[in-house]
Amino acid sequence: MNWFETTLRWLSYVLILLGAAFALTAALGIVRFPDTLSRMHAATKPQVVGLILILLGAAIQLRGHGNVWMLVLVGLFTLLTAPAVAHLIGRTAYREQRGRDGLLLINELGDDDQE
């Protein structure tokens, strides 16, 4: 084992641990935040970043293997679907009046009950 492989191995360890830390903060945010909109933020942003970091670390560990492309696909689908899911959750929470009072400064969906 040369210094390059050792460096890549340690880099993958750091990426996986950092991704796990992001996922942990997302889980804590989901449990601790008071309303749906805040929980939605915690469920999407750090969770996706944590997953991407974990997938990068795993891809470094599996370099040269055929399963790396599956990790790339998982990351791509996550990046494509997480914003859409967060938008739908936020819109549903707004319609059901699940937000805190006074949270929105500008109400762009004020009379938009038909969509």
Backbone hydrogen bonds, N-H to C=O, Kabsch-Sander energy under -0.5 kcal/mol:
donor,donor_aa,acceptor,acceptor_aa,energy
6,T,2,N,-1.8
7,T,3,W,-2.3
8,L,4,F,-2.3
9,R,5,E,-2.3
10,W,6,T,-2.3
11,L,7,T,-2.4
12,S,8,L,-2.3
13,Y,9,R,-2.0
14,V,10,W,-2.4
15,L,11,L,-2.5
16,I,12,S,-2.4
17,L,13,Y,-2.4
18,L,14,V,-2.6
19,G,15,L,-2.5
20,A,16,I,-2.2
21,A,17,L,-1.9
22,F,18,L,-2.1
23,A,19,G,-2.3
24,L,20,A,-2.2
25,T,21,A,-2.3
26,A,22,F,-2.1
27,A,23,A,-2.2
28,L,24,L,-2.5
29,G,25,T,-2.2
30,I,26,A,-2.1
31,V,27,A,-1.7
32,R,28,L,-2.6
33,F,29,G,-2.4
36,T,98,R,-0.7
39,R,35,D,-2.1
40,M,36,T,-2.5
41,H,37,L,-1.6
42,A,38,S,-2.0
43,A,39,R,-2.1
44,T,40,M,-1.3
45,K,41,H,-1.6
48,V,44,T,-2.3
49,V,45,K,-2.1
50,G,46,P,-2.6
51,L,47,Q,-2.3
52,I,48,V,-2.5
53,L,49,V,-2.3
54,I,50,G,-2.3
55,L,51,L,-2.6
56,L,52,I,-2.3
57,G,53,L,-2.4
58,A,54,I,-2.4
59,A,55,L,-2.4
60,I,56,L,-2.1
61,Q,57,G,-1.8
62,L,58,A,-2.2
63,R,60,I,-0.9
65,H,62,L,-2.2
68,V,65,H,-1.2
69,W,66,G,-0.9
71,L,67,N,-1.5
72,V,68,V,-1.9
73,L,69,W,-2.2
74,V,70,M,-2.3
75,G,71,L,-2.3
76,L,72,V,-2.5
77,F,73,L,-2.7
78,T,74,V,-2.0
79,L,75,G,-2.3
80,L,76,L,-1.8
81,T,77,F,-2.3
82,A,78,T,-2.3
84,A,80,L,-0.5
85,V,81,T,-2.4
86,A,82,A,-2.4
87,H,83,P,-2.2
88,L,84,A,-2.2
89,I,85,V,-2.4
90,G,86,A,-2.5
91,R,87,H,-2.4
92,T,88,L,-2.2
93,A,89,I,-2.5
94,Y,90,G,-2.1
95,R,91,R,-2.3
96,E,92,T,-2.0
97,Q,94,Y,-1.3
98,R,93,A,-2.8
103,L,100,R,-1.4
105,L,103,L,-0.5
108,E,106,I,-1.0
110,G,107,N,-1.0
112,D,109,L,-1.5
113,D,111,D,-1.1
